[in-house]
Amino acid sequence: MNNLGLYLTINGVGIIILVLMLVNFGMSIYKKPETDDRIFRYMIYTNIVLLISDTLMWALVGYPNKFMRIGNEIATSIYFIAQPVMCFLWLVYCEYKIVGKFYPLRKKIPFYLIPVFILTALTIASYFYPIVFTINAQNVYTRAPYYFVFVIIIFSYFVYSTYITFKAYKNTTIKKAKRDLKFLFIYPIFPVIGALLQAVFFGLATTWIASVISLLILYFNLQNVIMTTDPLSGVSNRYHFESYMNLKLNGNQENDYLFLAMIDIDNLKVINDECGHNVGDQAIKSASSILNFAANPEDFVARIGGDEFVVIGERKTLKEVKNMRKMILDHVQKVNNRENFDFHVSLSIGIATKKLNQNKELDDLLLEADLAMYEDKKRENKSEAIKKKIKKEIVIEEEKDIKQKEESKIPADISFFDIM
């Protein structure tokens, strides 16, 4: 009974923590939940199921009553099936965080589900043959000879998810991506330690309460990302920019030159008015992508206004600072040549610098960069060029529409239902 009371208390605390995470997570999302948010929620739900079923197994064991035995069998089945489901969700979560899109995962998901189906089949078969576990006439649970197979398959999920995370971390040069990937190494640590203890010491249930600790760490990281990330562009927001910049100005500069590059998307309003806000959103996303690729891994990228971005970094020479502008413009040209957008990506750039030990405030750097940016905008006369580009694209699209209507020989004002 002492053990039962202990497990009831521990698992009960774990369930309360997970429920609070669910409630607070829902309240704190100020944008439509992304796929990774939903997967994270499913992991919390599954962890709750594991803790409840684990608690019921402890509460019902040893009672030979028929109904108690049936309850124990149901709880044990749910517990053994939910374990691979939890590991499957973690692997999918890692893959999504690495790839950033769900579509490439669709072909992999059936393959990733194979261990779940195998372990589900082994769980059901264990009621007829002693494969993974047995529940005797006295309603006592014991491990069966092939329990180790179950453990190995569960561990394979963690091993593979850690492998793909490490591979992605090694290959990426984007600072923000590396920061996000670091947290993917955390989750398996506590459940693996708990599982090893549980495998060695029979009667010890530590795996899924350890999982609660890992989810809690991930949760706090997610909350921090939500508070400091611009939801549309995916880069840091103004709040994060100001706190980061104040940190740099308060004695954390290491190289000879600290720079603040202010970048403005030329004529975003024209793009929105002529092409629609969805296209304008695409222009913002393209700009953030360009800046992430052009910046060094140590640089800081943020969106501080509707069409304004900043890049903050350090360089040893002024020449290296000036080269930052060239790298951004080179990436702009590559995007315009490669992508078939309804708009022409054009950025105006102004750079302000601060020498090591030079006394400059954030407002001074912002003003200097802002003035330089508007000089760049006037000098290049980009506004008219963009307007001409957009108008040309609109004319081309209209001509295509007219041609398609003529070829189909269906009047423009007749709908599909009229023809039927």
C-alpha positions in Angstrom: 0.0 0.0 0.0 2.9 2.3 0.7 4.2 1.8 -2.9 0.6 2.4 -4.2 0.3 5.6 -2.2 3.7 6.8 -3.5 2.9 6.0 -7.2 -0.6 7.6 -6.8 1.0 10.8 -5.5 3.8 10.9 -8.1 1.6 10.1 -11.1 -1.1 12.4 -9.8 1.4 15.3 -9.7 2.5 14.4 -13.2 -1.0 14.4 -14.5 -1.8 17.8 -12.9 1.4 19.3 -14.4 0.4 18.0 -17.9 -3.2 19.2 -17.6 -1.9 22.7 -16.6 0.4 22.7 -19.6 -2.5 21.9 -21.9 -4.7 24.6 -20.4 -1.9 27.3 -20.4 -0.6 26.2 -23.8 -4.0 26.8 -25.3 -4.4 30.2 -23.7 -0.9 31.4 -24.7 -1.2 30.6 -28.5 -2.0 33.9 -30.1 -1.9 32.4 -33.6 -3.5 29.4 -35.2 -1.7 26.3 -33.8 0.9 24.9 -36.2 1.4 21.2 -36.9 4.2 20.9 -34.3 1.9 22.5 -31.7 -0.8 19.9 -32.4 1.8 17.0 -32.2 3.0 18.4 -28.9 -0.5 18.4 -27.6 -1.0 14.8 -28.6 2.2 13.9 -26.8 0.8 15.5 -23.6 -2.5 13.6 -24.0 -0.6 10.3 -24.5 1.6 10.9 -21.5 -1.6 11.5 -19.4 -3.0 8.2 -20.7 0.3 6.4 -19.7 0.3 7.8 -16.2 -3.4 7.0 -15.7 -3.0 3.4 -17.0 0.2 2.9 -15.0 -1.6 4.1 -11.8 -4.6 1.7 -12.5 -2.1 -1.2 -12.9 -0.7 -0.5 -9.5 -4.1 0.0 -8.0 -5.7 -3.2 -9.4 -2.8 -5.7 -9.1 -3.1 -8.5 -6.7 -6.9 -8.5 -6.4 -8.2 -11.9 -7.8 -11.7 -10.6 -8.3 -12.9 -11.1 -11.9 -13.7 -7.5 -12.6 -10.4 -6.3 -11.0 -8.5 -8.7 -13.3 -10.4 -7.4 -16.4 -9.6 -3.9 -15.4 -6.0 -4.7 -14.9 -5.8 -6.4 -18.3 -7.4 -3.3 -20.0 -5.1 -0.9 -18.1 -2.0 -3.0 -19.0 -3.0 -3.2 -22.7 -3.5 0.6 -22.9 -0.2 1.1 -21.2 1.8 -1.1 -23.5 0.1 0.3 -26.7 0.4 3.9 -25.6 4.2 3.6 -25.1 5.1 3.1 -28.8 2.5 5.7 -29.7 4.3 8.2 -27.5 7.6 7.4 -29.1 6.1 7.6 -32.6 4.7 11.1 -31.9 8.1 12.2 -30.7 9.8 11.0 -33.9 7.2 12.8 -36.0 7.6 15.9 -33.9 11.4 15.8 -34.5 11.0 15.2 -38.2 8.6 18.1 -38.5 10.8 20.5 -36.6 13.7 19.6 -38.9 11.8 19.7 -42.2 9.3 22.4 -41.3 6.6 20.9 -43.5 4.2 18.0 -43.0 3.8 17.0 -46.6 7.3 15.3 -46.9 6.4 13.3 -43.8 3.3 11.7 -45.3 5.3 8.9 -47.0 7.3 8.2 -43.9 4.5 8.0 -41.4 3.2 4.5 -42.5 6.8 3.3 -42.1 7.2 4.9 -38.7 3.9 3.3 -37.6 5.1 -0.3 -38.2 6.7 -0.6 -34.7 3.4 0.6 -33.2 1.5 -2.1 -35.0 4.0 -4.8 -34.2 4.0 -3.9 -30.5 0.2 -3.7 -30.4 0.1 -7.2 -31.9 2.6 -8.5 -29.3 0.5 -6.9 -26.6 -2.7 -8.6 -27.7 -0.8 -11.9 -28.3 0.5 -11.8 -24.7 -2.9 -12.7 -23.4 -2.7 -16.0 -25.2 1.1 -16.7 -25.1 3.7 -15.4 -22.6 5.5 -13.0 -25.0 5.8 -9.5 -23.4 3.9 -9.9 -20.1 1.6 -12.2 -18.3 -1.2 -11.6 -15.7 -1.8 -14.8 -13.7 -5.0 -16.0 -11.9 -4.1 -14.0 -8.9 -4.1 -10.9 -11.0 -0.4 -10.3 -10.7 1.6 -8.8 -13.6 5.0 -10.2 -14.5 7.3 -9.7 -17.5 7.5 -12.5 -20.1 10.7 -13.8 -21.8 10.4 -11.5 -24.8 9.8 -8.3 -22.9 13.3 -7.1 -24.0 12.1 -7.1 -27.6 9.5 -4.5 -26.6 12.1 -2.4 -24.9 14.5 -2.6 -27.9 11.8 -1.5 -30.3 10.9 1.4 -28.0 14.5 2.5 -27.8 14.9 2.4 -31.6 12.5 5.3 -31.8 14.7 7.4 -29.5 17.9 6.3 -31.2 16.6 7.2 -34.7 15.1 10.6 -33.6 18.4 11.5 -32.0 20.3 10.5 -35.1 18.2 12.6 -37.5 18.3 15.6 -35.1 22.1 15.4 -34.8 22.4 15.1 -38.6 20.2 18.2 -39.0 22.1 20.1 -36.3 25.4 19.4 -38.0 24.3 20.4 -41.4 22.5 23.7 -40.6 24.3 27.0 -40.3 21.3 29.0 -39.2 21.6 30.1 -35.6 17.9 30.0 -34.8 17.6 26.5 -36.3 20.6 25.3 -34.2 19.0 26.7 -31.1 15.7 25.0 -31.7 17.4 21.7 -32.6 19.3 21.7 -29.3 16.1 21.3 -27.4 15.2 18.2 -29.4 18.2 16.4 -27.8 16.6 16.9 -24.3 13.4 15.0 -24.4 14.8 11.4 -24.8 17.3 11.9 -21.9 14.9 11.6 -18.9 12.6 8.9 -20.3 15.6 6.8 -21.4 17.1 7.0 -17.9 13.7 6.2 -16.4 13.3 3.2 -18.8 16.7 1.8 -17.9 16.0 2.0 -14.2 12.6 0.4 -14.8 14.1 -2.4 -16.9 16.7 -3.2 -14.3 14.6 -2.8 -11.2 11.3 -4.6 -11.6 8.4 -2.8 -9.9 9.9 0.6 -10.4 7.7 2.9 -12.7 9.8 5.9 -13.7 9.7 6.1 -17.5 6.7 8.3 -18.0 6.9 10.5 -15.0 10.4 11.2 -16.3 8.8 12.0 -19.6 6.7 14.7 -17.8 10.0 16.5 -16.9 11.2 16.4 -20.5 7.9 17.8 -21.8 8.0 20.5 -19.2 11.4 21.6 -20.4 10.2 21.6 -24.0 7.1 23.5 -22.9 9.1 26.3 -21.4 11.2 26.5 -24.5 8.0 26.6 -26.7 6.6 29.4 -24.5 9.9 31.3 -24.9 9.8 30.9 -28.7 6.2 32.1 -28.8 7.0 35.2 -26.8 10.1 36.1 -28.8 9.3 35.0 -32.4 7.3 36.9 -35.1 4.6 34.4 -36.1 4.6 35.3 -39.8 8.2 35.5 -40.7 9.6 33.0 -38.2 12.4 35.3 -37.1 12.7 37.1 -33.7 10.2 39.9 -32.9 10.8 43.5 -31.7 10.7 42.6 -28.0 13.5 40.0 -28.5 15.4 42.5 -30.7 15.4 45.2 -28.0 16.5 42.9 -25.2 19.2 41.4 -27.4 20.5 44.7 -28.6 20.6 46.2 -25.0 22.6 43.1 -24.0 25.1 43.8 -26.8 25.4 47.5 -25.9 26.0 46.8 -22.3 29.4 45.3 -22.6 28.9 42.1 -24.5 30.6 43.2 -27.8 33.6 41.0 -28.6 34.8 42.1 -32.0 36.0 45.5 -33.3 32.7 46.4 -35.0 29.1 45.8 -34.0 26.7 46.5 -36.8 22.9 47.0 -37.1 21.5 46.6 -40.6 18.0 47.9 -41.1 16.2 46.3 -44.1 13.0 47.5 -45.6 10.9 45.6 -48.2 10.4 48.1 -51.0 6.8 48.9 -51.7 5.1 46.2 -49.6 2.0 48.3 -49.6 1.9 48.3 -53.4 2.3 44.5 -53.4 -0.5 44.2 -50.9 -2.8 46.5 -52.8 -2.1 45.1 -56.3 -1.6 41.4 -55.5 -3.4 40.8 -52.2 -2.2 40.4 -48.6 -1.4 36.7 -49.1 1.2 37.7 -51.7 2.4 40.4 -49.3 2.8 37.8 -46.6 4.9 35.7 -49.1 7.1 38.8 -49.6 7.7 39.0 -45.9 8.5 35.3 -45.6 10.9 35.6 -48.6 12.7 38.6 -47.0 13.2 36.7 -43.7 14.5 33.7 -45.6 16.9 35.8 -47.6 18.3 37.5 -44.4 18.7 34.1 -42.6 20.7 32.8 -45.5 22.8 35.9 -45.9 23.6 36.3 -42.2 26.3 34.4 -40.3 25.2 31.7 -37.9 26.1 34.0 -35.0 24.1 37.0 -36.4 20.7 38.0 -35.0 17.7 38.5 -37.4 14.4 40.1 -36.3 11.3 41.7 -37.8 10.6 44.9 -36.0 7.7 46.4 -38.1 5.4 45.6 -40.9 8.0 45.7 -43.7 11.2 46.3 -41.6 13.8 43.8 -40.5 17.1 44.1 -38.7 20.3 42.0 -38.7 22.7 42.5 -35.9 26.2 41.0 -35.8 29.9 41.6 -35.2 32.8 41.7 -37.6 36.5 42.3 -37.2 36.8 44.9 -40.0 34.6 47.5 -41.6 35.1 45.8 -45.0 33.4 42.7 -43.6 30.5 44.8 -42.3 30.0 46.4 -45.8 30.2 42.9 -47.3 27.0 42.1 -45.4 25.0 44.3 -47.7 26.4 42.6 -50.8 25.6 39.2 -49.4 22.0 40.2 -48.9 21.6 41.7 -52.4 23.2 38.5 -53.9 20.6 36.4 -52.2 17.8 38.7 -53.4 19.0 38.2 -57.0 19.1 34.5 -56.6 15.6 34.4 -55.2 14.3 36.6 -58.0 16.0 34.4 -60.6 14.8 31.1 -59.0 11.3 31.7 -57.8 8.3 32.5 -59.9 6.7 35.1 -57.6 3.9 37.6 -58.5 6.3 40.3 -57.3 9.9 41.3 -57.5 11.8 41.0 -54.2 13.6 44.3 -53.5 15.2 45.4 -50.3 16.6 48.7 -49.2 19.5 48.4 -46.7 21.0 50.9 -44.2 23.9 49.9 -41.9 25.0 51.5 -38.7 28.2 50.5 -36.8 29.6 50.9 -33.4 33.3 50.4 -32.6 34.5 48.5 -29.6 34.3 50.7 -26.5 32.5 53.4 -28.4 29.6 54.9 -26.6 26.4 54.6 -28.6 22.8 54.1 -27.6 20.3 51.9 -29.4 18.3 55.0 -30.6 21.5 56.4 -32.1 22.1 53.2 -34.1 18.5 52.9 -35.2 18.5 56.5 -36.4 21.8 56.1 -38.3 20.6 52.8 -39.9 17.2 54.3 -40.8 18.7 57.3 -42.5 21.1 55.2 -44.5 18.3 52.8 -45.5 16.1 55.7 -46.9 19.1 57.1 -48.8 19.5 53.7 -50.4 15.8 53.6 -51.3 16.0 57.0 -53.0 19.2 56.4 -54.7 18.0 53.2 -56.4 14.6 54.6 -57.3 13.1 51.2 -56.6 9.5 52.1 -56.1 8.8 52.8 -59.8 10.6 49.7 -60.8 8.5 47.5 -58.5 5.2 49.1 -59.7 6.2 48.4 -63.3 7.1 44.8 -62.5 3.8 44.2 -60.6 1.7 45.9 -63.4 3.5 43.8 -66.0 2.8 40.6 -64.0 -0.9 41.5 -63.7 -1.2 42.2 -67.4 0.4 38.8 -68.2 -2.0 37.0 -65.8 -5.0 38.8 -67.4 -3.9 37.9 -70.9 -3.5 34.2 -69.7 -7.0 34.2 -68.3 -8.5 35.7 -71.5 -6.7 33.1 -73.6 -7.9 30.2 -71.5 -11.5 31.4 -71.7 -11.3 31.8 -75.5 -9.8 28.3 -75.8 -12.5 26.7 -73.6 -15.2 28.6 -75.6 -17.2 29.0 -72.4 -18.5 32.6 -71.7 -16.9 34.1 -68.7 -20.3 34.8 -67.0 -21.5 31.2 -67.2 -20.8 29.0 -64.2 -20.3 25.3 -64.1 -23.7 24.7 -62.7 -25.3 26.6 -65.6 -23.6 24.3 -68.1 -24.8 21.2 -66.2 
